[in-house]
């Protein structure tokens, strides 16, 4: 079994904790972190659960290319109308992610965080690697079947 921090699957404990938090009625979003790779999203009781976006700026020099793929999550909340005391006054109106790819630093060449879709549209960077990152990130985000998630900057 792959190590939890290098697997796109969530762990049993992170899933259990996410469910407990989402069903508590206290939180509008559960945003996990620690895994070195992009992990999935799901909705539990109307609450978005984002298990982890990857390293972002980590310089892992390992043979785990997925450790260089990550995303930023963006959840837009809207205030509900009159809500009874004890109920959450906000609801997630939109769920989006921005796929990113980290380049490794080399002497005289700093690391970069690339907006995958912008780099593909501009024709900058390694097209094959950017395309693979885009596909792998999308697959990870939707691994649990979550619906209604939009990819920021995706060409339609």
N, C-alpha and C positions, 0 to 999 in steps of 0.2 A: 504494500500500500504506500502511495507517495506521502511524503511528509506534508502535514497540513498547510505549512506556509509556502509550499511550492506546488500546490494542487489547486485547480480551479473549482474543486468541490469544497463545500463547507464541511466543517467537522460536526460531529454529533453534538458536542458541547456548545459550539457557536449557534447551531440551529435551535437548540433548546433554550439558550439564553435569549436569542432573538425573539422566539415565540413568547417567552415569558414577558419580555419588555413590550412587545407589540400588543399583546392581549391585556396588558395592565390598564390601558385607557389613559395613561399619563403622557405617552410620547406620540409625536407626530411623524417621527422618522427614527429609524435605528441605523446608524452608520458605523459599521465595523472597520477594523483595520488590523494590520500586522502581516497578513499574507504578502508574499513577495510577487504574487501574480494576480491578474484580474480575477475576481470571483463574482458569483451570480447575485442577482437581485430577485426578490419576491415580494409579494404583498401578503401581509397577515393581518386580518381584522381591519383592512383598509389602511394599514400603515406600511409604507415602503421600508423594506429591509435591504440595505446595501452591505453585502458581506465584506467587501474590501476592493479597493481600486488598484492595488499593486504598489510598486516601489516609488513611483513618481520620479524622484531624483536619486535613487539608490544606484550605486556603482558596483553592482554585483558582477564580478568577473568570474562567472561560473558558466558551465555549459548548460544553461537554462535560458534560452532566448526569450521565453515567456516572461522572465523577470524584467525584461526591458520594455514590455508592453503594459500599459496601464490606462486608466481612464479617470476623468474627473466627473463626479456625479453632480447634477443640478436638479434639485426638486423645487418647484415653484408652489408656494402655498397661497391659498386665498382664505380670507376670513369668511366664515359661515355667517348666516344671518343670526337671528337671536337663537342662542343655544342655552339650554338649561344648565344651571350650576353643576359642575362635575363632569361636563362633557367638553371635549376638545373644541376650542373655538376656531381652529384652523383645519383645513383639509388640503391634501396634496392635489393640485390642479394639473400639474404637468411633471413628468419624469423624463430626464434627458441625461445623456452621457457624451463626453467628448473623448474619443479615442486618441491616445498619445503613444509615442514611441521614444524611448530614451536612447541616445547614442552614448557610447563609452568615450571617456576622455583618453587622449593620447598626448605625449609631450608636444606642446605647442598647439594643441587642438582641444579646446574645452568640450565637455559633454554638453549635449543639447537635449531639450525636451521638444519633440516635434508634434505639432498638431497634425495627425495623420491625414485627415481629409483636406486640410489646407495644403500640405506638402504634395499630396496627389494631384490636387487641382492646379497647383503652380508648377508641377513637373520637377520639383526639387527632391533630392534624396533618392534612395534605392526603391524604385517602384515596386519591385517584387516583394521586398521586405515590408514596405509600408502596407501593401495589399494583404500580405499574410497577417500582419499585426491587426489590421482592421477586421479581418474575418475572425481571427482568434478571440479578439476582445468582444465582438458581437456575440459569438458563440458562448463565451463565458457569462456575459451579462444575462443572456436569455436561457441559460442552462436549466433553470427550474421552471421554465414555461411562462415567466412573467410577461404580461401583455401591456401595451400602451407606453412602452419606453421608446423614446425617439433618440436617434443618433444626431448630435449637433454637427452641422456642416455636411451631412450626407447628401450626395447628389441623387436626386429622385428620378 
